[in-house]
Structure formats: structure tokens, C-alpha cells
Amino acid sequence: MQTLDVKNVEDDFDDTLSKIHDGHVQIVEDGKRVAVMISAEEYKETIKFLNSHNISTGFQ
């Protein structure tokens, strides 16, 4: 998983989006993880998996 500082993400969002195709992107601010970005396809597959195992996420 690649790690990017939130400032880098703000400065070059297009580059961040291209990195998501290669895997997860962890975003940190002041040394703390604040978010993880995944592709839309991976999100869809994750929700599908969770729903098939009756795990409630609150997301659809």
C-alpha cells in the first residue's frame, strides 16, 4: 500500500487517482492515517463480499 501525505493528495489529485489502480493508497496527515482510498471496483467487490456474509456496513 502506498502512503501519501494529505498535502500531496490535495496538490495532485489526478496522480493519486492513478495510483489507486495499482492498489490501496493510505493518506496520512501529521503522521496519522486519516483515510484509505480504493478503486470503485474494489469497493463494489468489498460491499458484495460483506453483504454475502450478512455483515452490515451501512453502505450500499
C-alpha positions in Angstrom: 0.0 0.0 0.0 1.4 3.4 -0.9 1.3 6.2 1.6 0.8 9.8 0.7 0.6 12.9 2.8 -2.7 14.7 2.6 -0.9 17.8 1.1 0.4 15.7 -1.8 -3.1 14.4 -2.4 -4.5 17.9 -2.4 -1.8 19.2 -4.7 -2.0 16.4 -7.3 -5.3 14.5 -7.0 -5.1 13.2 -10.6 -1.8 11.4 -9.7 -3.5 10.0 -6.5 -6.3 8.6 -8.6 -3.9 6.9 -11.0 -2.1 5.2 -8.0 -5.4 3.6 -6.9 -5.3 1.4 -10.0 -2.1 -0.2 -8.6 -3.6 -0.8 -5.1 -4.7 0.9 -2.0 -3.5 4.4 -1.1 -3.1 5.3 2.5 -3.4 9.0 3.3 -1.7 10.5 6.3 -1.8 13.9 8.0 0.7 14.8 10.7 1.9 11.2 10.7 -1.5 9.7 11.4 -3.6 7.7 8.9 -6.8 9.6 8.1 -8.1 7.7 5.1 -7.5 4.8 2.7 -8.5 5.1 -1.0 -9.5 2.1 -3.0 -10.8 1.7 -6.6 -14.5 1.8 -7.2 -14.3 -1.8 -8.4 -12.6 -2.9 -5.2 -15.2 -1.1 -3.2 -18.0 -2.8 -5.1 -16.4 -6.2 -4.5 -15.9 -5.5 -0.8 -19.5 -4.5 -0.3 -20.6 -7.5 -2.3 -18.5 -9.8 0.0 -19.8 -8.2 3.2 -23.4 -8.4 2.0 -23.0 -12.1 1.1 -21.7 -12.7 4.6 -24.5 -10.7 6.2 -22.1 -8.1 7.6 -23.9 -4.8 8.0 -21.9 -1.7 6.7 -24.5 1.0 6.4 -23.2 1.4 2.8 -24.7 0.2 -0.5 
